[in-house]
């Protein structure tokens, strides 16, 4: 037989699952239910999304973890935002590369795999230097994008999270 105290705790854990139908939003509902403010959670998601589309492929998880920790944001929410936009990172990678080339007036990156592999085979050091130049230019463009996109995403996410919080059945503990 389950004691009343254990039953209440178990029901509190399950409450956000009853409210939120989308699987990716359940962890956010749990965070809201257990004390995260909508504003702080919105910033966490926005930072995760913005970091998640940076053109330095393979760096997003660690970078989102570091940025969220430094800014004292919710690491779980930033990782959710980061991982949700992974397909968008792959789509935006050539866009950032081309925009960086246009901004700095460099020759465009031959994005065809054959051209890259043949250049790397023939001139590995020169190709590496060129790739880092394109990557650096793309990161500058991304940084400009991030400065604008993060506050906009936060403003969009905050009302959504406030509505989600209002739908939760019990008064959650709100952080101070």
HELIX and SHEET records of a PDB file:
HELIX    1   1 UNK A    4  UNK A   19  1                                  16    
HELIX    2   2 UNK A   23  UNK A   33  1                                  11    
HELIX    3   3 UNK A   38  UNK A   52  1                                  15    
HELIX    4   4 UNK A   60  UNK A   70  1                                  11    
HELIX    5   5 UNK A   75  UNK A   84  1                                  10    
HELIX    6   6 UNK A   86  UNK A  104  1                                  19    
HELIX    7   7 UNK A  113  UNK A  122  1                                  10    
HELIX    8   8 UNK A  124  UNK A  167  1                                  44    
END                                                                             
